[in-house]
């Protein structure tokens, strides 16, 4: 977000790269491996990561980039949210 606000393209790109890393690491079921390794707190951390990914996606949307529609190997933010909702249910 700071990169977008300060017109610092390098920082903005780093934020986008973190989003891409999350999608690359995501399992097919939408879980984030670093978070599910946390055991009983896994859903809390999955929720936290999703909040950060949504913040990045919203910031990118203001810059004209649609990260919500982005998929890597069939995985997207929507898959992470679906995993979280299934876990809560």
C-alpha positions as CSV (number, residue, x, y, z in Angstrom):
1,X,0.0,0.0,0.0
2,X,2.8,2.4,0.9
3,X,4.3,1.9,-2.6
4,X,1.1,2.9,-4.2
5,X,0.6,5.9,-1.9
6,X,4.2,7.1,-2.3
7,X,4.3,6.4,-6.0
8,X,7.2,4.1,-5.3
9,X,7.0,1.4,-8.0
10,X,9.7,-0.8,-6.4
11,X,7.7,-1.1,-3.2
12,X,4.4,-1.5,-5.1
13,X,5.9,-4.4,-7.1
14,X,7.2,-6.0,-3.9
15,X,3.6,-6.0,-2.5
16,X,2.3,-7.6,-5.7
17,X,5.1,-10.2,-5.6
18,X,4.0,-11.2,-2.0
19,X,0.5,-11.7,-3.4
20,X,1.9,-13.9,-6.1
21,X,4.0,-15.9,-3.7
22,X,0.9,-16.7,-1.6
23,X,-0.9,-18.0,-4.7
24,X,2.1,-20.1,-5.8
25,X,2.4,-21.6,-2.3
26,X,-1.3,-22.3,-1.9
27,X,-2.4,-25.9,-2.0
28,X,-5.1,-27.1,-4.4
29,X,-7.7,-27.0,-1.5
30,X,-7.0,-23.3,-0.9
31,X,-5.0,-23.8,2.3
32,X,-1.8,-21.8,2.9
33,X,0.8,-24.3,4.0
34,X,2.7,-21.9,6.4
35,X,-0.6,-21.2,8.2
36,X,-2.0,-24.7,8.3
37,X,1.3,-25.8,10.0
38,X,0.2,-23.7,13.0
39,X,-2.2,-26.4,14.2
40,X,-5.1,-25.2,16.3
41,X,-4.5,-21.6,15.2
42,X,-4.4,-22.4,11.5
43,X,-7.8,-20.8,10.6
44,X,-7.0,-17.6,12.5
45,X,-3.8,-17.2,10.5
46,X,-5.5,-18.2,7.3
47,X,-8.0,-15.4,8.0
48,X,-5.2,-13.0,8.7
49,X,-3.4,-13.8,5.5
50,X,-6.6,-13.4,3.5
51,X,-7.1,-10.0,5.0
52,X,-3.6,-9.0,3.9
53,X,-4.2,-10.4,0.4
54,X,-7.5,-8.5,0.1
55,X,-5.7,-5.3,1.1
56,X,-3.1,-5.9,-1.6
57,X,-5.8,-6.7,-4.1
58,X,-7.8,-3.6,-3.2
59,X,-4.7,-1.4,-3.5
60,X,-3.8,-3.0,-6.9
61,X,-7.4,-2.4,-8.0
62,X,-7.0,1.3,-7.4
63,X,-3.9,1.2,-9.6
64,X,-5.9,-0.5,-12.4
65,X,-4.8,-4.1,-11.7
66,X,-7.3,-6.9,-11.1
67,X,-5.7,-9.4,-8.7
68,X,-9.0,-10.9,-7.7
69,X,-9.3,-12.6,-11.1
70,X,-5.6,-13.8,-11.0
71,X,-5.1,-17.5,-10.9
72,X,-1.8,-19.4,-10.6
73,X,-2.2,-23.1,-11.4
74,X,-5.9,-22.8,-10.8
75,X,-5.5,-21.2,-7.4
76,X,-6.8,-17.8,-6.5
77,X,-7.8,-15.7,-3.5
78,X,-11.3,-17.1,-3.9
79,X,-9.9,-20.6,-3.2
80,X,-8.2,-19.4,0.0
81,X,-11.5,-17.8,1.2
82,X,-13.5,-21.0,0.3
83,X,-11.0,-23.1,2.4
84,X,-11.4,-20.7,5.3
85,X,-15.2,-20.8,5.2
86,X,-15.3,-24.6,5.0
87,X,-13.0,-24.6,8.1
88,X,-15.2,-22.3,10.0
89,X,-18.3,-24.3,9.1
